[in-house]
């Protein structure tokens, strides 16, 4: 889960939200709230992607 968190959740989901927060004049509390939802979302995305990569039909998710 640690690898999943840093591989996808933080880099792909959380960090872009943090970058956009100051651009949209977001407050620190907003960044914390975004992290609270972004990390589980990113982890779920990566876990699903891994499962599809191992057990998925190559014609469905587009993975070999």
mmCIF file of the N, C-alpha and C atoms, coordinates in Angstrom:
data_MODEL
# 
_entry.id   MODEL 
# 
loop_
_atom_site.group_PDB 
_atom_site.id 
_atom_site.type_symbol 
_atom_site.label_atom_id 
_atom_site.label_alt_id 
_atom_site.label_comp_id 
_atom_site.label_asym_id 
_atom_site.label_entity_id 
_atom_site.label_seq_id 
_atom_site.pdbx_PDB_ins_code 
_atom_site.Cartn_x 
_atom_site.Cartn_y 
_atom_site.Cartn_z 
_atom_site.occupancy 
_atom_site.B_iso_or_equiv 
_atom_site.pdbx_formal_charge 
_atom_site.auth_seq_id 
_atom_site.auth_comp_id 
_atom_site.auth_asym_id 
_atom_site.auth_atom_id 
_atom_site.pdbx_PDB_model_num 
ATOM 1   N N  . UNK A 1 1  ? 0.821   -1.193  0.000   1.00 0.00 ? 1  UNK A N  1 
ATOM 2   C CA . UNK A 1 1  ? 0.000   0.000   0.000   1.00 0.00 ? 1  UNK A CA 1 
ATOM 3   C C  . UNK A 1 1  ? 0.867   1.260   0.000   1.00 0.00 ? 1  UNK A C  1 
ATOM 4   N N  . UNK A 1 2  ? 2.047   1.179   0.604   1.00 0.00 ? 2  UNK A N  1 
ATOM 5   C CA . UNK A 1 2  ? 2.935   2.345   0.611   1.00 0.00 ? 2  UNK A CA 1 
ATOM 6   C C  . UNK A 1 2  ? 3.375   2.681   -0.813  1.00 0.00 ? 2  UNK A C  1 
ATOM 7   N N  . UNK A 1 3  ? 3.720   1.655   -1.576  1.00 0.00 ? 3  UNK A N  1 
ATOM 8   C CA . UNK A 1 3  ? 4.126   1.881   -2.966  1.00 0.00 ? 3  UNK A CA 1 
ATOM 9   C C  . UNK A 1 3  ? 2.962   2.452   -3.758  1.00 0.00 ? 3  UNK A C  1 
ATOM 10  N N  . UNK A 1 4  ? 1.784   1.899   -3.555  1.00 0.00 ? 4  UNK A N  1 
ATOM 11  C CA . UNK A 1 4  ? 0.597   2.405   -4.255  1.00 0.00 ? 4  UNK A CA 1 
ATOM 12  C C  . UNK A 1 4  ? 0.350   3.861   -3.911  1.00 0.00 ? 4  UNK A C  1 
ATOM 13  N N  . UNK A 1 5  ? 0.493   4.200   -2.632  1.00 0.00 ? 5  UNK A N  1 
ATOM 14  C CA . UNK A 1 5  ? 0.249   5.579   -2.210  1.00 0.00 ? 5  UNK A CA 1 
ATOM 15  C C  . UNK A 1 5  ? 1.217   6.537   -2.901  1.00 0.00 ? 5  UNK A C  1 
ATOM 16  N N  . UNK A 1 6  ? 2.501   6.194   -2.937  1.00 0.00 ? 6  UNK A N  1 
ATOM 17  C CA . UNK A 1 6  ? 3.488   7.112   -3.511  1.00 0.00 ? 6  UNK A CA 1 
ATOM 18  C C  . UNK A 1 6  ? 3.588   6.989   -5.022  1.00 0.00 ? 6  UNK A C  1 
ATOM 19  N N  . UNK A 1 7  ? 3.292   5.817   -5.564  1.00 0.00 ? 7  UNK A N  1 
ATOM 20  C CA . UNK A 1 7  ? 3.394   5.615   -7.007  1.00 0.00 ? 7  UNK A CA 1 
ATOM 21  C C  . UNK A 1 7  ? 2.294   6.364   -7.758  1.00 0.00 ? 7  UNK A C  1 
ATOM 22  N N  . UNK A 1 8  ? 1.085   6.280   -7.263  1.00 0.00 ? 8  UNK A N  1 
ATOM 23  C CA . UNK A 1 8  ? -0.034  6.867   -7.990  1.00 0.00 ? 8  UNK A CA 1 
ATOM 24  C C  . UNK A 1 8  ? -0.779  7.919   -7.199  1.00 0.00 ? 8  UNK A C  1 
ATOM 25  N N  . UNK A 1 9  ? -1.169  7.596   -5.993  1.00 0.00 ? 9  UNK A N  1 
ATOM 26  C CA . UNK A 1 9  ? -2.055  8.481   -5.243  1.00 0.00 ? 9  UNK A CA 1 
ATOM 27  C C  . UNK A 1 9  ? -1.462  9.870   -5.057  1.00 0.00 ? 9  UNK A C  1 
ATOM 28  N N  . UNK A 1 10 ? -0.219  9.941   -4.631  1.00 0.00 ? 10 UNK A N  1 
ATOM 29  C CA . UNK A 1 10 ? 0.381   11.250  -4.378  1.00 0.00 ? 10 UNK A CA 1 
ATOM 30  C C  . UNK A 1 10 ? 0.790   11.956  -5.665  1.00 0.00 ? 10 UNK A C  1 
ATOM 31  N N  . UNK A 1 11 ? 1.414   11.216  -6.572  1.00 0.00 ? 11 UNK A N  1 
ATOM 32  C CA . UNK A 1 11 ? 1.954   11.849  -7.797  1.00 0.00 ? 11 UNK A CA 1 
ATOM 33  C C  . UNK A 1 11 ? 0.882   12.183  -8.823  1.00 0.00 ? 11 UNK A C  1 
ATOM 34  N N  . UNK A 1 12 ? -0.093  11.309  -8.965  1.00 0.00 ? 12 UNK A N  1 
ATOM 35  C CA . UNK A 1 12 ? -1.064  11.481  -10.040 1.00 0.00 ? 12 UNK A CA 1 
ATOM 36  C C  . UNK A 1 12 ? -2.323  12.221  -9.607  1.00 0.00 ? 12 UNK A C  1 
ATOM 37  N N  . UNK A 1 13 ? -2.702  12.078  -8.350  1.00 0.00 ? 13 UNK A N  1 
ATOM 38  C CA . UNK A 1 13 ? -3.968  12.666  -7.911  1.00 0.00 ? 13 UNK A CA 1 
ATOM 39  C C  . UNK A 1 13 ? -3.751  13.809  -6.922  1.00 0.00 ? 13 UNK A C  1 
ATOM 40  N N  . UNK A 1 14 ? -3.056  13.530  -5.831  1.00 0.00 ? 14 UNK A N  1 
ATOM 41  C CA . UNK A 1 14 ? -2.935  14.540  -4.771  1.00 0.00 ? 14 UNK A CA 1 
ATOM 42  C C  . UNK A 1 14 ? -2.108  15.756  -5.209  1.00 0.00 ? 14 UNK A C  1 
ATOM 43  N N  . UNK A 1 15 ? -0.926  15.532  -5.749  1.00 0.00 ? 15 UNK A N  1 
ATOM 44  C CA . UNK A 1 15 ? -0.026  16.652  -6.065  1.00 0.00 ? 15 UNK A CA 1 
ATOM 45  C C  . UNK A 1 15 ? -0.622  17.621  -7.094  1.00 0.00 ? 15 UNK A C  1 
ATOM 46  N N  . UNK A 1 16 ? -1.259  17.141  -8.173  1.00 0.00 ? 16 UNK A N  1 
ATOM 47  C CA . UNK A 1 16 ? -1.880  18.110  -9.086  1.00 0.00 ? 16 UNK A CA 1 
ATOM 48  C C  . UNK A 1 16 ? -2.942  18.979  -8.405  1.00 0.00 ? 16 UNK A C  1 
ATOM 49  N N  . UNK A 1 17 ? -3.676  18.401  -7.464  1.00 0.00 ? 17 UNK A N  1 
ATOM 50  C CA . UNK A 1 17 ? -4.664  19.196  -6.728  1.00 0.00 ? 17 UNK A CA 1 
ATOM 51  C C  . UNK A 1 17 ? -3.975  20.241  -5.867  1.00 0.00 ? 17 UNK A C  1 
ATOM 52  N N  . UNK A 1 18 ? -2.860  19.865  -5.250  1.00 0.00 ? 18 UNK A N  1 
ATOM 53  C CA . UNK A 1 18 ? -2.113  20.826  -4.435  1.00 0.00 ? 18 UNK A CA 1 
ATOM 54  C C  . UNK A 1 18 ? -1.528  21.944  -5.294  1.00 0.00 ? 18 UNK A C  1 
ATOM 55  N N  . UNK A 1 19 ? -1.092  21.607  -6.490  1.00 0.00 ? 19 UNK A N  1 
ATOM 56  C CA . UNK A 1 19 ? -0.548  22.631  -7.393  1.00 0.00 ? 19 UNK A CA 1 
ATOM 57  C C  . UNK A 1 19 ? -1.639  23.604  -7.805  1.00 0.00 ? 19 UNK A C  1 
ATOM 58  N N  . UNK A 1 20 ? -2.819  23.089  -8.072  1.00 0.00 ? 20 UNK A N  1 
ATOM 59  C CA . UNK A 1 20 ? -3.921  23.939  -8.495  1.00 0.00 ? 20 UNK A CA 1 
ATOM 60  C C  . UNK A 1 20 ? -4.521  24.761  -7.373  1.00 0.00 ? 20 UNK A C  1 
ATOM 61  N N  . UNK A 1 21 ? -4.346  24.331  -6.149  1.00 0.00 ? 21 UNK A N  1 
ATOM 62  C CA . UNK A 1 21 ? -4.945  25.020  -5.005  1.00 0.00 ? 21 UNK A CA 1 
ATOM 63  C C  . UNK A 1 21 ? -4.501  26.483  -4.905  1.00 0.00 ? 21 UNK A C  1 
ATOM 64  N N  . UNK A 1 22 ? -3.203  26.791  -4.916  1.00 0.00 ? 22 UNK A N  1 
ATOM 65  C CA . UNK A 1 22 ? -2.808  28.201  -4.845  1.00 0.00 ? 22 UNK A CA 1 
ATOM 66  C C  . UNK A 1 22 ? -3.179  28.984  -6.108  1.00 0.00 ? 22 UNK A C  1 
ATOM 67  N N  . UNK A 1 23 ? -3.196  28.291  -7.234  1.00 0.00 ? 23 UNK A N  1 
ATOM 68  C CA . UNK A 1 23 ? -3.585  28.975  -8.470  1.00 0.00 ? 23 UNK A CA 1 
ATOM 69  C C  . UNK A 1 23 ? -5.028  29.447  -8.391  1.00 0.00 ? 23 UNK A C  1 
ATOM 70  N N  . UNK A 1 24 ? -5.847  28.679  -7.698  1.00 0.00 ? 24 UNK A N  1 
ATOM 71  C CA . UNK A 1 24 ? -7.236  29.057  -7.489  1.00 0.00 ? 24 UNK A CA 1 
ATOM 72  C C  . UNK A 1 24 ? -7.439  29.771  -6.170  1.00 0.00 ? 24 UNK A C  1 
ATOM 73  N N  . UNK A 1 25 ? -6.354  30.250  -5.587  1.00 0.00 ? 25 UNK A N  1 
ATOM 74  C CA . UNK A 1 25 ? -6.374  30.953  -4.315  1.00 0.00 ? 25 UNK A CA 1 
ATOM 75  C C  . UNK A 1 25 ? -6.997  30.115  -3.203  1.00 0.00 ? 25 UNK A C  1 
ATOM 76  N N  . UNK A 1 26 ? -6.668  28.817  -3.206  1.00 0.00 ? 26 UNK A N  1 
ATOM 77  C CA . UNK A 1 26 ? -7.187  27.919  -2.184  1.00 0.00 ? 26 UNK A CA 1 
ATOM 78  C C  . UNK A 1 26 ? -6.420  28.050  -0.889  1.00 0.00 ? 26 UNK A C  1 
ATOM 79  N N  . UNK A 1 27 ? -7.085  27.776  0.186   1.00 0.00 ? 27 UNK A N  1 
ATOM 80  C CA . UNK A 1 27 ? -6.483  27.876  1.518   1.00 0.00 ? 27 UNK A CA 1 
ATOM 81  C C  . UNK A 1 27 ? -5.869  26.542  1.916   1.00 0.00 ? 27 UNK A C  1 
ATOM 82  N N  . UNK A 1 28 ? -5.116  26.556  2.993   1.00 0.00 ? 28 UNK A N  1 
ATOM 83  C CA . UNK A 1 28 ? -4.491  25.346  3.510   1.00 0.00 ? 28 UNK A CA 1 
ATOM 84  C C  . UNK A 1 28 ? -5.538  24.310  3.874   1.00 0.00 ? 28 UNK A C  1 
ATOM 85  N N  . UNK A 1 29 ? -6.633  24.746  4.450   1.00 0.00 ? 29 UNK A N  1 
ATOM 86  C CA . UNK A 1 29 ? -7.704  23.801  4.800   1.00 0.00 ? 29 UNK A CA 1 
ATOM 87  C C  . UNK A 1 29 ? -8.253  23.110  3.572   1.00 0.00 ? 29 UNK A C  1 
ATOM 88  N N  . UNK A 1 30 ? -8.323  23.832  2.462   1.00 0.00 ? 30 UNK A N  1 
ATOM 89  C CA . UNK A 1 30 ? -8.796  23.222  1.218   1.00 0.00 ? 30 UNK A CA 1 
ATOM 90  C C  . UNK A 1 30 ? -7.812  22.158  0.753   1.00 0.00 ? 30 UNK A C  1 
ATOM 91  N N  . UNK A 1 31 ? -6.514  22.436  0.829   1.00 0.00 ? 31 UNK A N  1 
ATOM 92  C CA . UNK A 1 31 ? -5.502  21.462  0.421   1.00 0.00 ? 31 UNK A CA 1 
ATOM 93  C C  . UNK A 1 31 ? -5.594  20.207  1.283   1.00 0.00 ? 31 UNK A C  1 
ATOM 94  N N  . UNK A 1 32 ? -5.828  20.375  2.575   1.00 0.00 ? 32 UNK A N  1 
ATOM 95  C CA . UNK A 1 32 ? -5.979  19.222  3.463   1.00 0.00 ? 32 UNK A CA 1 
ATOM 96  C C  . UNK A 1 32 ? -7.214  18.409  3.108   1.00 0.00 ? 32 UNK A C  1 
ATOM 97  N N  . UNK A 1 33 ? -8.298  19.087  2.798   1.00 0.00 ? 33 UNK A N  1 
ATOM 98  C CA . UNK A 1 33 ? -9.526  18.391  2.408   1.00 0.00 ? 33 UNK A CA 1 
ATOM 99  C C  . UNK A 1 33 ? -9.336  17.654  1.086   1.00 0.00 ? 33 UNK A C  1 
ATOM 100 N N  . UNK A 1 34 ? -8.624  18.275  0.163   1.00 0.00 ? 34 UNK A N  1 
ATOM 101 C CA . UNK A 1 34 ? -8.358  17.620  -1.117  1.00 0.00 ? 34 UNK A CA 1 
ATOM 102 C C  . UNK A 1 34 ? -7.509  16.371  -0.917  1.00 0.00 ? 34 UNK A C  1 
ATOM 103 N N  . UNK A 1 35 ? -6.519  16.448  -0.042  1.00 0.00 ? 35 UNK A N  1 
ATOM 104 C CA . UNK A 1 35 ? -5.681  15.283  0.253   1.00 0.00 ? 35 UNK A CA 1 
ATOM 105 C C  . UNK A 1 35 ? -6.505  14.150  0.852   1.00 0.00 ? 35 UNK A C  1 
ATOM 106 N N  . UNK A 1 36 ? -7.422  14.494  1.732   1.00 0.00 ? 36 UNK A N  1 
ATOM 107 C CA . UNK A 1 36 ? -8.241  13.476  2.393   1.00 0.00 ? 36 UNK A CA 1 
ATOM 108 C C  . UNK A 1 36 ? -9.057  12.670  1.393   1.00 0.00 ? 36 UNK A C  1 
ATOM 109 N N  . UNK A 1 37 ? -9.450  13.279  0.296   1.00 0.00 ? 37 UNK A N  1 
ATOM 110 C CA . UNK A 1 37 ? -10.209 12.540  -0.711  1.00 0.00 ? 37 UNK A CA 1 
ATOM 111 C C  . UNK A 1 37 ? -9.318  12.033  -1.846  1.00 0.00 ? 37 UNK A C  1 
ATOM 112 N N  . UNK A 1 38 ? -8.236  12.731  -2.135  1.00 0.00 ? 38 UNK A N  1 
ATOM 113 C CA . UNK A 1 38 ? -7.380  12.360  -3.263  1.00 0.00 ? 38 UNK A CA 1 
ATOM 114 C C  . UNK A 1 38 ? -6.581  11.094  -3.002  1.00 0.00 ? 38 UNK A C  1 
ATOM 115 N N  . UNK A 1 39 ? -6.069  10.927  -1.796  1.00 0.00 ? 39 UNK A N  1 
ATOM 116 C CA . UNK A 1 39 ? -5.240  9.753   -1.515  1.00 0.00 ? 39 UNK A CA 1 
ATOM 117 C C  . UNK A 1 39 ? -6.021  8.443   -1.632  1.00 0.00 ? 39 UNK A C  1 
ATOM 118 N N  . UNK A 1 40 ? -7.182  8.308   -1.008  1.00 0.00 ? 40 UNK A N  1 
ATOM 119 C CA . UNK A 1 40 ? -7.936  7.060   -1.195  1.00 0.00 ? 40 UNK A CA 1 
ATOM 120 C C  . UNK A 1 40 ? -8.368  6.854   -2.655  1.00 0.00 ? 40 UNK A C  1 
ATOM 121 N N  . UNK A 1 41 ? -8.698  7.921   -3.338  1.00 0.00 ? 41 UNK A N  1 
ATOM 122 C CA . UNK A 1 41 ? -9.086  7.812   -4.739  1.00 0.00 ? 41 UNK A CA 1 
ATOM 123 C C  . UNK A 1 41 ? -7.918  7.318   -5.592  1.00 0.00 ? 41 UNK A C  1 
ATOM 124 N N  . UNK A 1 42 ? -6.747  7.883   -5.372  1.00 0.00 ? 42 UNK A N  1 
ATOM 125 C CA . UNK A 1 42 ? -5.571  7.456   -6.121  1.00 0.00 ? 42 UNK A CA 1 
ATOM 126 C C  . UNK A 1 42 ? -5.185  6.025   -5.821  1.00 0.00 ? 42 UNK A C  1 
ATOM 127 N N  . UNK A 1 43 ? -5.298  5.622   -4.557  1.00 0.00 ? 43 UNK A N  1 
ATOM 128 C CA . UNK A 1 43 ? -5.001  4.243   -4.187  1.00 0.00 ? 43 UNK A CA 1 
ATOM 129 C C  . UNK A 1 43 ? -5.987  3.283   -4.837  1.00 0.00 ? 43 UNK A C  1 
ATOM 130 N N  . UNK A 1 44 ? -7.256  3.623   -4.818  1.00 0.00 ? 44 UNK A N  1 
ATOM 131 C CA . UNK A 1 44 ? -8.267  2.775   -5.442  1.00 0.00 ? 44 UNK A CA 1 
ATOM 132 C C  . UNK A 1 44 ? -8.021  2.651   -6.941  1.00 0.00 ? 44 UNK A C  1 
ATOM 133 N N  . UNK A 1 45 ? -7.668  3.752   -7.580  1.00 0.00 ? 45 UNK A N  1 
ATOM 134 C CA . UNK A 1 45 ? -7.370  3.718   -9.011  1.00 0.00 ? 45 UNK A CA 1 
ATOM 135 C C  . UNK A 1 45 ? -6.217  2.759   -9.293  1.00 0.00 ? 45 UNK A C  1 
ATOM 136 N N  . UNK A 1 46 ? -5.130  2.860   -8.514  1.00 0.00 ? 46 UNK A N  1 
ATOM 137 C CA . UNK A 1 46 ? -3.960  2.025   -8.761  1.00 0.00 ? 46 UNK A CA 1 
ATOM 138 C C  . UNK A 1 46 ? -4.252  0.560   -8.493  1.00 0.00 ? 46 UNK A C  1 
ATOM 139 N N  . UNK A 1 47 ? -4.978  0.264   -7.423  1.00 0.00 ? 47 UNK A N  1 
ATOM 140 C CA . UNK A 1 47 ? -5.317  -1.123  -7.127  1.00 0.00 ? 47 UNK A CA 1 
ATOM 141 C C  . UNK A 1 47 ? -6.180  -1.731  -8.219  1.00 0.00 ? 47 UNK A C  1 
ATOM 142 N N  . UNK A 1 48 ? -7.144  -0.973  -8.712  1.00 0.00 ? 48 UNK A N  1 
ATOM 143 C CA . UNK A 1 48 ? -7.995  -1.459  -9.800  1.00 0.00 ? 48 UNK A CA 1 
ATOM 144 C C  . UNK A 1 48 ? -7.166  -1.683  -11.057 1.00 0.00 ? 48 UNK A C  1 
ATOM 145 N N  . UNK A 1 49 ? -6.276  -0.757  -11.344 1.00 0.00 ? 49 UNK A N  1 
ATOM 146 C CA . UNK A 1 49 ? -5.420  -0.879  -12.512 1.00 0.00 ? 49 UNK A CA 1 
ATOM 147 C C  . UNK A 1 49 ? -4.534  -2.118  -12.411 1.00 0.00 ? 49 UNK A C  1 
ATOM 148 N N  . UNK A 1 50 ? -3.997  -2.372  -11.224 1.00 0.00 ? 50 UNK A N  1 
ATOM 149 C CA . UNK A 1 50 ? -3.169  -3.564  -11.019 1.00 0.00 ? 50 UNK A CA 1 
ATOM 150 C C  . UNK A 1 50 ? -3.979  -4.845  -11.196 1.00 0.00 ? 50 UNK A C  1 
ATOM 151 N N  . UNK A 1 51 ? -5.189  -4.875  -10.641 1.00 0.00 ? 51 UNK A N  1 
ATOM 152 C CA . UNK A 1 51 ? -6.042  -6.057  -10.797 1.00 0.00 ? 51 UNK A CA 1 
ATOM 153 C C  . UNK A 1 51 ? -6.392  -6.304  -12.258 1.00 0.00 ? 51 UNK A C  1 
ATOM 154 N N  . UNK A 1 52 ? -6.716  -5.245  -12.977 1.00 0.00 ? 52 UNK A N  1 
ATOM 155 C CA . UNK A 1 52 ? -7.026  -5.404  -14.395 1.00 0.00 ? 52 UNK A CA 1 
ATOM 156 C C  . UNK A 1 52 ? -5.806  -5.863  -15.177 1.00 0.00 ? 52 UNK A C  1 
ATOM 157 N N  . UNK A 1 53 ? -4.633  -5.390  -14.767 1.00 0.00 ? 53 UNK A N  1 
ATOM 158 C CA . UNK A 1 53 ? -3.410  -5.799  -15.439 1.00 0.00 ? 53 UNK A CA 1 
ATOM 159 C C  . UNK A 1 53 ? -3.116  -7.281  -15.271 1.00 0.00 ? 53 UNK A C  1 
ATOM 160 N N  . UNK A 1 54 ? -3.510  -7.848  -14.143 1.00 0.00 ? 54 UNK A N  1 
ATOM 161 C CA . UNK A 1 54 ? -3.236  -9.257  -13.873 1.00 0.00 ? 54 UNK A CA 1 
ATOM 162 C C  . UNK A 1 54 ? -4.385  -10.158 -14.320 1.00 0.00 ? 54 UNK A C  1 
ATOM 163 N N  . UNK A 1 55 ? -5.606  -9.771  -13.980 1.00 0.00 ? 55 UNK A N  1 
ATOM 164 C CA . UNK A 1 55 ? -6.745  -10.652 -14.204 1.00 0.00 ? 55 UNK A CA 1 
ATOM 165 C C  . UNK A 1 55 ? -7.692  -10.178 -15.302 1.00 0.00 ? 55 UNK A C  1 
ATOM 166 N N  . UNK A 1 56 ? -7.495  -8.988  -15.831 1.00 0.00 ? 56 UNK A N  1 
ATOM 167 C CA . UNK A 1 56 ? -8.441  -8.426  -16.784 1.00 0.00 ? 56 UNK A CA 1 
ATOM 168 C C  . UNK A 1 56 ? -8.349  -9.034  -18.169 1.00 0.00 ? 56 UNK A C  1 
ATOM 169 N N  . UNK A 1 57 ? -9.406  -8.915  -18.893 1.00 0.00 ? 57 UNK A N  1 
ATOM 170 C CA . UNK A 1 57 ? -9.455  -9.334  -20.284 1.00 0.00 ? 57 UNK A CA 1 
ATOM 171 C C  . UNK A 1 57 ? -8.723  -8.289  -21.116 1.00 0.00 ? 57 UNK A C  1 
ATOM 172 N N  . UNK A 1 58 ? -7.730  -8.713  -21.899 1.00 0.00 ? 58 UNK A N  1 
ATOM 173 C CA . UNK A 1 58 ? -6.951  -7.739  -22.669 1.00 0.00 ? 58 UNK A CA 1 
ATOM 174 C C  . UNK A 1 58 ? -7.803  -6.889  -23.620 1.00 0.00 ? 58 UNK A C  1 
ATOM 175 N N  . UNK A 1 59 ? -8.942  -7.406  -24.013 1.00 0.00 ? 59 UNK A N  1 
ATOM 176 C CA . UNK A 1 59 ? -9.816  -6.649  -24.924 1.00 0.00 ? 59 UNK A CA 1 
ATOM 177 C C  . UNK A 1 59 ? -10.660 -5.611  -24.206 1.00 0.00 ? 59 UNK A C  1 
ATOM 178 N N  . UNK A 1 60 ? -10.886 -5.795  -22.925 1.00 0.00 ? 60 UNK A N  1 
ATOM 179 C CA . UNK A 1 60 ? -11.717 -4.861  -22.167 1.00 0.00 ? 60 UNK A CA 1 
ATOM 180 C C  . UNK A 1 60 ? -10.959 -3.617  -21.698 1.00 0.00 ? 60 UNK A C  1 
ATOM 181 N N  . UNK A 1 61 ? -9.955  -3.768  -20.827 1.00 0.00 ? 61 UNK A N  1 
ATOM 182 C CA . UNK A 1 61 ? -9.280  -2.549  -20.338 1.00 0.00 ? 61 UNK A CA 1 
ATOM 183 C C  . UNK A 1 61 ? -8.213  -2.035  -21.286 1.00 0.00 ? 61 UNK A C  1 
ATOM 184 N N  . UNK A 1 62 ? -7.947  -2.778  -22.358 1.00 0.00 ? 62 UNK A N  1 
ATOM 185 C CA . UNK A 1 62 ? -6.920  -2.330  -23.287 1.00 0.00 ? 62 UNK A CA 1 
ATOM 186 C C  . UNK A 1 62 ? -5.519  -2.655  -22.830 1.00 0.00 ? 62 UNK A C  1 
ATOM 187 N N  . UNK A 1 63 ? -5.395  -3.629  -21.929 1.00 0.00 ? 63 UNK A N  1 
ATOM 188 C CA . UNK A 1 63 ? -4.065  -4.028  -21.432 1.00 0.00 ? 63 UNK A CA 1 
ATOM 189 C C  . UNK A 1 63 ? -3.679  -5.353  -22.042 1.00 0.00 ? 63 UNK A C  1 
ATOM 190 N N  . UNK A 1 64 ? -2.386  -5.529  -22.225 1.00 0.00 ? 64 UNK A N  1 
ATOM 191 C CA . UNK A 1 64 ? -1.902  -6.799  -22.797 1.00 0.00 ? 64 UNK A CA 1 
ATOM 192 C C  . UNK A 1 64 ? -1.783  -7.861  -21.720 1.00 0.00 ? 64 UNK A C  1 
# 
